[in-house]
Amino acid sequence: MTGTSNTSSGDSSAKPPFLAFVTDGADIETLKTFAGTHQWSEGGIYQGDIRTAAQFLKSNPSPVLLVVEIPSAAEAPALLDALADVCDPDTKVITIGTVNEYSFYCWLMDLGIFSYLLRPLTVQMLEGAYLKSIAPSLSVVSREKQPGKIIAVMGTRGGVGTTTISLNLSGIIAEQSGKPTALVDIDPQEGSIALQLDIEPSRGLREALERPDRIDSLFIERVMTKPLKNLSVLSAEESLQDSLTIHNAAADALLKELRGKFSVIILDMPRYLNAFSKQCLKQADAVVLVTELTLLSLRDAMRLSDMMRESLKMKPPLIVANRIGLAPKYEMEIGDFEHGVNGKVAHRIPFAPEVFMQVSSDIPVLKQKAHAAVRSISALAEQLVPEAKGKVIMPKKNPLDVFTKLKRNKEN
């Protein structure tokens, strides 16, 4: 459970060991027995629910262990959000209630709640949950979860297909690797991922930029949309007339929470970098630079590569040539382009409007896996996330074509 509080989380001496807020008299008696076995004061047990707990913690220190009652699943997101605002990040939270649904339990666990217990309570249930909450500190060897990998996708120029690559790359990685994947449109005003997926833009990105202290696991869960089982999307569409205030800590706070929750984070980067997007770019583990094989794109590919190397001290980006064949008369030879950027073009994606130029909640590459353009994006996904390796699907041959060819060979 993360959030802000009125007491420093590092001052353990000021923390009460145990607080509980429940509504039922029988549950209160069970909690008193549980508290007595650990020699905790019964004075820390109050009649009320999570609302009472949030109000109490506004003016009192957070405990080491907190038990709160949730009245319903529908009210849970808002109530847990309010609790996070006043509860220390290191407080172990055990929730209780009457919602007997596995999906609700899994949702709570994803938020960082240590246990969810169905009423009526028993001492045995409480003991089991308590042992679970202190298990990490008792473990001799604790394997820390690896932070998520950040992949920034950036275009040399507007219109080269950066958002299209970001969207389809994230879809392939999410489906074929099975890893929890996040797709984040870094541009709060001109981003277009929500439009391409035909989903409602979120106000969450603006809130994250302006108030990074609000960012925690519950916030991320609330503001992201899930078009696929393993894919969550954050994309905004703020008014161009608004002047957004971006906090200096926004990039660090947002990416830290995303790294903790997702195995792979795809950032759809804007063409022009401000302080926020530049901080996001600098934290990327890999950068995909999307380009066309034109003289203008070559110039900007060189400039962006130099900026990443000299200013941000980053390793060279992975160059992907997109929309190959759109205007072949005006495309540079691949060798000349590589000579200009002093590096290799890692992948070439054919111009395929029949695949990518659509507005739909379906991700195009997951519907047309046999297409040459899709196979190129799949190869890029596998290079970035080896677990995303999928079965190569070749185009099906028309049996009539085979028959015609055999007939012609016989006639000749």
C-alpha positions in Angstrom: 0.0 0.0 0.0 1.5 3.3 -1.0 0.6 6.9 -0.4 1.5 9.9 1.6 1.2 10.2 5.4 1.6 12.6 8.3 4.3 10.5 9.9 7.7 9.5 8.6 7.7 5.8 7.6 11.2 5.5 8.8 10.4 6.3 12.4 9.2 2.8 13.5 9.3 3.8 17.2 6.2 6.1 16.6 4.2 3.4 14.9 1.5 1.5 16.8 2.0 -2.2 16.1 -1.7 -2.8 15.3 -4.9 -1.0 14.4 -8.2 -2.5 13.2 -11.5 -1.0 12.0 -14.5 -3.4 11.7 -18.3 -3.0 12.1 -19.4 -6.3 13.5 -19.3 -6.9 17.3 -18.3 -10.6 16.9 -15.4 -9.6 14.7 -14.3 -7.1 17.3 -14.2 -9.8 19.9 -12.2 -12.0 17.6 -9.7 -9.2 17.0 -9.3 -8.6 20.7 -8.4 -12.3 21.2 -5.9 -12.1 18.3 -4.4 -8.9 19.7 -4.1 -10.4 23.1 -2.0 -13.4 21.8 0.6 -10.8 20.5 0.3 -8.6 23.6 -1.1 -5.7 21.6 -3.5 -3.2 23.2 -7.2 -3.6 22.6 -7.4 0.2 22.3 -6.3 -0.1 18.7 -9.5 -1.9 17.7 -12.3 0.5 16.5 -15.9 0.1 15.4 -16.1 1.3 11.8 -14.8 0.5 8.3 -12.2 1.7 5.9 -13.7 5.2 5.9 -13.2 5.4 9.6 -9.6 4.2 9.2 -8.9 6.9 6.6 -10.3 9.6 8.8 -8.4 8.4 11.8 -5.1 8.2 10.0 -5.3 11.8 8.9 -4.3 12.9 12.3 -2.7 9.7 13.8 0.4 7.7 12.9 0.1 4.7 10.6 0.5 1.3 12.3 2.7 -1.6 11.3 -0.3 -3.8 10.7 -3.7 -2.4 9.6 -7.0 -4.4 9.4 -9.8 -2.6 7.6 -13.3 -3.6 6.5 -14.4 -2.9 2.9 -18.2 -2.5 2.5 -18.5 -3.5 -1.2 -16.5 -4.2 -4.3 -18.0 -1.2 -6.1 -16.8 1.2 -3.4 -13.4 -0.4 -3.0 -11.3 1.6 -5.6 -12.3 5.0 -4.3 -12.0 4.0 -0.6 -8.6 2.3 -1.0 -7.4 5.4 -2.9 -8.5 7.6 0.0 -6.7 5.3 2.4 -3.5 5.4 0.4 -3.4 9.2 0.8 -3.0 8.9 4.6 -1.3 5.5 5.1 2.4 5.0 5.2 3.8 2.9 2.3 5.3 0.3 4.5 2.1 -0.4 6.5 0.9 -4.0 6.0 -2.8 -3.9 5.1 -5.2 -6.8 5.6 -8.7 -6.2 4.2 -11.9 -8.0 5.3 -15.4 -8.1 3.7 -18.2 -10.2 2.3 -17.3 -10.2 -1.4 -16.7 -13.8 -2.2 -15.2 -13.4 -5.7 -11.8 -14.7 -6.8 -11.4 -11.8 -9.3 -11.9 -9.3 -6.4 -9.3 -11.1 -4.3 -6.8 -11.1 -7.2 -7.4 -7.4 -7.8 -6.6 -6.6 -4.2 -3.5 -8.7 -4.3 -2.3 -6.8 -7.4 -2.7 -3.6 -5.5 -0.3 -4.8 -2.8 -2.9 -5.7 -0.1 -1.4 -8.5 1.9 -4.5 -10.5 2.5 -8.3 -10.5 2.1 -10.4 -12.3 4.6 -14.1 -13.2 4.4 -16.3 -12.4 7.4 -17.0 -13.7 10.0 -13.4 -13.6 11.2 -11.6 -16.3 13.2 -8.3 -16.1 15.1 -6.8 -18.8 12.8 -7.6 -16.7 9.7 -6.0 -13.6 11.3 -2.9 -15.5 12.3 -2.5 -16.9 8.8 -2.8 -13.4 7.3 -0.4 -12.0 9.9 2.3 -14.6 9.2 1.9 -13.9 5.5 2.4 -10.2 6.1 5.7 -10.7 8.0 7.0 -13.5 5.8 9.2 -11.3 3.6 11.1 -10.0 6.6 11.5 -13.4 8.1 12.8 -15.0 4.9 16.5 -15.7 4.9 16.8 -15.4 1.1 14.4 -13.2 -0.7 14.4 -13.0 -4.5 13.6 -9.5 -5.5 11.3 -9.0 -8.5 13.2 -7.7 -11.5 12.0 -4.2 -12.5 10.1 -4.0 -15.8 12.0 -3.3 -19.0 11.3 0.1 -20.6 11.3 0.3 -24.4 11.0 3.8 -25.9 9.7 4.1 -29.5 10.5 7.4 -31.2 10.1 8.6 -34.8 12.7 10.6 -36.8 9.8 12.7 -38.1 6.1 13.1 -37.7 4.1 10.6 -39.7 6.6 7.8 -40.0 4.4 5.4 -38.0 5.8 5.6 -34.5 2.4 5.1 -32.8 1.5 2.3 -35.1 4.8 0.5 -34.3 4.3 1.1 -30.6 0.8 -0.2 -30.5 1.4 -3.3 -32.5 4.7 -4.1 -30.9 3.1 -4.0 -27.4 0.3 -6.2 -28.6 2.7 -8.9 -29.9 4.8 -8.8 -26.7 1.7 -9.0 -24.5 0.1 -11.9 -26.4 3.2 -14.0 -27.3 5.3 -13.5 -24.1 2.4 -13.6 -21.6 4.2 -10.9 -19.7 2.2 -8.0 -18.1 2.8 -5.2 -20.6 2.1 -1.4 -20.5 1.7 0.9 -23.4 2.0 4.6 -22.4 1.4 7.5 -24.8 3.9 10.1 -23.4 2.3 13.0 -25.2 -0.8 14.2 -23.1 -2.2 16.5 -25.8 -1.3 15.1 -29.2 -1.1 11.4 -28.4 -3.3 9.2 -30.6 -3.1 5.7 -29.1 -6.6 6.0 -27.5 -8.0 7.1 -30.9 -6.4 4.2 -32.8 -7.7 1.7 -30.3 -11.1 3.4 -30.2 -11.0 3.7 -26.4 -11.8 6.6 -24.1 -8.7 8.9 -23.4 -7.7 8.9 -19.7 -7.3 11.9 -17.5 -4.8 9.8 -15.5 -1.7 11.0 -17.4 -2.4 14.6 -16.7 -3.0 13.8 -13.0 0.3 11.9 -13.0 2.2 14.8 -14.6 0.7 17.5 -12.3 0.6 15.5 -9.0 3.1 12.6 -9.0 2.6 12.1 -5.3 -0.7 10.5 -6.2 0.9 7.8 -8.2 0.7 4.3 -6.7 -0.4 0.8 -7.7 -4.1 1.7 -7.1 -3.7 4.9 -9.2 -2.2 2.9 -12.1 -4.9 0.3 -11.9 -7.6 3.0 -12.0 -6.4 5.1 -14.9 -5.3 2.4 -17.4 -7.5 0.5 -19.9 -7.0 -3.2 -20.7 -7.7 -4.0 -24.4 -6.0 -7.4 -23.9 -5.5 -9.8 -21.0 -1.8 -8.8 -20.6 -1.9 -5.3 -22.0 -2.8 -2.1 -20.2 -2.9 1.3 -22.0 -2.5 4.9 -20.7 -3.3 7.5 -23.3 -4.6 11.0 -22.9 -6.1 13.7 -25.2 -6.0 17.0 -23.3 -7.1 20.2 -24.9 -4.6 22.0 -27.0 -5.8 25.2 -25.3 -4.7 24.1 -21.9 -1.3 24.9 -20.4 -0.2 21.8 -18.6 2.0 22.0 -15.5 4.4 19.1 -15.4 6.1 18.4 -12.0 9.8 17.7 -12.1 9.3 14.4 -10.3 6.6 13.1 -12.7 8.8 11.0 -14.9 10.6 9.2 -12.0 7.4 8.6 -10.1 5.4 7.3 -13.1 8.2 5.0 -14.4 9.0 3.6 -11.0 5.5 2.5 -10.4 5.2 1.1 -14.0 8.4 -0.8 -13.6 7.1 -2.4 -10.4 3.8 -3.4 -11.9 4.7 -4.5 -15.5 7.4 -6.7 -17.0 7.5 -4.6 -20.2 6.7 -0.9 -20.7 6.4 0.5 -24.2 6.6 4.3 -24.3 5.2 6.0 -27.4 7.5 9.1 -27.5 6.6 12.5 -29.0 8.7 13.8 -31.8 9.7 16.9 -29.9 11.2 16.4 -26.4 10.4 18.5 -23.4 12.0 18.0 -19.9 9.4 15.2 -19.0 9.7 13.2 -22.2 13.5 13.6 -22.2 13.6 12.1 -18.6 11.5 9.2 -19.8 13.7 8.6 -22.8 16.8 8.6 -20.6 15.4 5.9 -18.4 14.7 3.6 -21.3 16.5 0.2 -21.5 16.2 0.2 -25.3 15.2 2.8 -27.9 13.5 1.9 -31.2 14.1 4.7 -33.7 11.4 4.6 -36.4 12.4 6.1 -39.8 11.6 6.3 -43.5 14.3 5.9 -46.1 14.3 9.5 -47.1 16.9 12.3 -46.9 15.0 14.2 -44.3 14.6 11.2 -42.1 18.3 10.4 -42.5 19.2 13.8 -41.3 16.9 13.6 -38.2 18.0 10.0 -37.5 21.6 11.3 -37.3 20.7 14.2 -35.1 18.6 12.1 -32.7 21.3 9.4 -32.4 23.9 12.1 -31.7 21.7 13.7 -29.0 21.1 10.3 -27.3 24.8 9.5 -27.3 26.3 12.9 -26.4 23.6 14.5 -24.2 21.9 11.6 -22.6 24.9 9.2 -22.6 22.7 6.4 -24.1 23.7 3.5 -26.3 22.8 3.7 -30.0 19.1 3.1 -30.8 17.7 0.2 -32.8 16.8 1.6 -36.2 13.6 0.4 -37.9 12.8 1.5 -41.4 9.0 1.7 -41.8 6.6 2.2 -44.7 9.0 0.6 -47.2 7.6 0.8 -50.7 5.3 3.8 -50.1 7.2 5.9 -52.6 10.0 3.7 -53.9 11.1 6.3 -56.4 12.1 8.6 -53.6 13.6 6.1 -51.2 17.3 5.9 -50.5 19.2 2.7 -51.0 19.4 0.9 -47.7 23.3 0.8 -47.9 23.4 4.6 -48.3 21.1 5.2 -45.4 23.1 2.8 -43.2 26.3 4.6 -44.2 24.8 8.0 -43.2 23.7 6.9 -39.8 26.8 4.8 -39.2 24.8 1.8 -38.2 22.6 -1.0 -39.5 18.8 -0.9 -40.1 17.7 -3.7 -37.8 14.2 -4.3 -39.4 12.3 -3.2 -42.5 8.5 -3.0 -42.3 6.7 -2.8 -45.7 4.0 -0.2 -46.2 0.7 -2.0 -45.4 -2.3 0.3 -45.2 -4.6 -2.7 -45.4 -3.2 -3.8 -42.0 -2.5 -0.7 -40.1 -4.7 2.1 -41.3 -7.8 1.4 -39.2 -9.5 2.6 -36.0 -10.5 -0.5 -34.0 -10.3 -2.0 -30.5 -8.5 -4.9 -32.2 -4.8 -4.7 -32.6 -4.1 -5.2 -36.3 -1.0 -7.5 -36.0 -2.9 -10.0 -33.9 -5.5 -10.5 -36.7 -3.1 -10.8 -39.7 0.0 -12.7 -38.4 0.9 -14.0 -41.9 1.4 -10.6 -43.4 5.0 -9.7 -44.2 4.7 -6.4 -42.3 3.4 -8.2 -39.2 6.3 -10.8 -39.4 8.7 -7.9 -39.4 7.2 -6.4 -36.2 7.2 -9.8 -34.7 10.9 -10.2 -35.3 11.4 -6.8 -33.7 9.4 -7.9 -30.7 11.4 -11.1 -30.3 14.7 -9.1 -30.5 13.6 -6.8 -27.7 11.8 -9.5 -25.6 13.0 -13.0 -26.5 10.0 -14.5 -24.7 7.8 -13.0 -27.3 9.0 -15.5 -29.9 6.0 -16.8 -31.7 5.3 -19.4 -34.4 6.2 -18.0 -37.8 3.0 -18.1 -40.0 3.6 -18.2 -43.7 0.9 -17.0 -46.2 -1.4 -19.9 -47.3 -1.1 -20.9 -50.9 -4.3 -21.1 -52.9 -4.8 -24.8 -54.0 -6.2 -23.5 -57.3 -2.9 -21.7 -58.1 -1.0 -24.9 -57.5 -3.3 -26.8 -59.8 -3.0 -24.2 -62.6 0.8 -24.3 -62.4 0.8 -28.1 -62.7 -1.6 -27.9 -65.7 0.7 -25.3 -67.5 3.8 -27.5 -66.9 2.0 -30.5 -68.4 0.9 -28.5 -71.5 4.5 -27.2 -72.0 
